[in-house]
């Protein structure tokens, strides 16, 4: 007796089709075998399924039971196959059967199944529910059956019936028509996104108006930014408030981010949609694999979890240098490629780098030449090529007591967001959607960022005196293009270039 159940293989953030075949030979010795390149977690599925079915009141098949996960040359991992194996084991016994069109119940041939089983028959959540729903749509399946905790995220994919179940008994009832099917409706993503408010307001940050200006420029053009200042100057607070200045998520962006978090198993409990731009804050002891992604079976790292959002690296100079150097290629290409013997995976990594650091190991700068050398030594931990990829370097000085006690709080997130939004609107009209100033190539800058004669002279002088690299030359032009957009100017004049050059603070120390 043979039963086939459709499921999926999660590779990176995408799903590949997987067919779970169950063969029962009642004349053979009692033995259970699972093949198809399973890992240890998949091999343990048979024990979990046996206990779950027994405790749910079902009779187990007697005889030689063979489970094959096809295709056999792709590694399978995790407990996601518990549910399809259980459905197949019930199918070979005749407990459930194919459902003819028009008859009550769900036809198992037209659905994909995935879920982890508890020993009492409950269904536990899995990773990659959105990828499973996308695969079902690609294959023309009617829908998917998966744990109820994953139903909201899977329902983000339109055109697919999503049936969330809490127990194996409920799944059997859906197939046999004993439980009324109630597919999870597709949520109104736009209304969910509109209801999201920033967690931190810049109005709560006293002083630091020059840093707030630099943040408006960074948000207006999608530029990377590094804040340098003593401890307690508000750097971390401003980094957490920065996403509120960025444009709100579009529905497509929200689904893309949620897909990554779903595959990584990082969705907050009860949340089916990531509603605001992510802010990832890895500790400086994090490994390169944790930041960039990797592992024996590659998983998204912090830079992919920060996709379309902010990667905040506090105490930047304390990160191991080799870890920081791994960021260079993703910062340029906005994608990270991880190669293993089994294949190559690509994870999206279009993030905005926001970094902060103290000027020295002490946290401040001593007066005199010794303090200057101490600062140069500490900043020297960062490589020139990495700093070249950070468009804006800005100083965040200690806030005087008078400003801390003053009643006016300065720029708010709302006013800063309006300024950045106007600059972004000009870029969309000029360059089209999805191409902020920070990603303009040199040839595009020649056409879209014309320099006045005074600006050209000033930039040449800055290049000579500061020893800027060719990459930094383009960084200055990109930043100046955003500053001009904030001023609603078409050409880049000397004032725009001067402000952009002032943001190359660390170039003067390398």
KACORKA-V558663 format. One line per field, one symbol per residue. ss: DSSP state (~ for helix, > for strand, _ for the rest). phi: phi as a letter, one per 30 degrees, with the letter a starting at -180 (. if undefined). psi: psi as a letter, one per 20 degrees, with the letter a starting at -180 (. if undefined). A space follows every 50 residues. Layout:
ss = ???
phi = ???
psi = ???
//
This chain:
ss = _>>>>>>>>>>__>>>>>>>>>>>>_____>>>>>__>_~~~~_~~~~~~ ~~~~~________>>>>>>>_____>__~~~~~~~~~~~~~~________ _______~~~>>>__>>____>>>____~~~~~~~~~~~___>>>>>~~~ ~~~~______>>>>>_>~~~~~~~~~____________~~~~~~______ _~~~____~~~~~~~~~~~~~___>>>>______~~~~~~~~~~______ ~~~~~~~~~~~~~~______________>>_______~~~~~>>____>> _~~~~____>>>>>_~~~__~~~~~_~~~~~~~_>>>>>>__>>>>>>__ _>>>>>>___________~~~~~~~~~~~____~~~~~___>>>>_____ ~~~~~_______~~~~~~~~~~~~~~~~~~~_____~~~__~~~~~~~__ >_~~~~~~~~~~~~~~___~~~~~~~~~~~~~~~~~_____>_~~~~~~~ ~~_>~~~~~_
phi = .bbbbdbbcdbiccccdbcccccbcdddddabbbbjidddddddeeddde ddddddjcdddckdccccccddccdcbicddeddddddddddcidbbdcd ejddjcdddcbcbalccddcjdccdbcidddddddddddiddabbaeedc ddddddddibdcccbcbdddddddddidcddbedddddddddddddcddb cdddcdihddddddddddddbiddbbccaddidjdddddddeedddeddd edddddddddddddicddeiccbdcbddbcbdddcdddddddjkjecebd cddddceibbcccdhedddeddddddddddddciaccccbddlbbccdac ccdbbbaddbddjbcddjdddddddddddddcdeeddedcdbcbdcdddd deddcdddcidcddddddddddddddddddcjdibdedcddedddedcbd cddddddddddddddcidddddedddddddddddddchcdcccddddddd dddcedddcc
psi = ppqpppbrpoodjqpqqppoppppniirqoqpqprklqahhhhihhgggg gggghijqpqqpaoppppoqqijppqqrjhjgghggghhhgiijhqrqpq piqqrpoiijqqqqqpprijiqpqqrqkhghghhggghijqhaqprqhii gghhihoqjppoopqhrhhhgghghijipppnqpqpqngghhhhjpqqhp pihiopbkhhhhghhggghhjkqqqppprrqjjjggghhhighihqqqqq gggghgghgghghikjpqpipipoirpqopmqqijqrhhhghqbrgopqp ahhhijpjbpoooqlgiiqqhhghhiigghhgikqpppprhiapqppqln ropoqqqqhrhhiapqqahghghgghgghihpqghghhiohppqpnrqpq hhhhiqgpibprhghhhgghhgghghgghgirqjnrhijprghhhhhimp prghhggghhghgghilqrhghghgghgghggghhhjlqgqoahgghggg hhjlgihij.
//
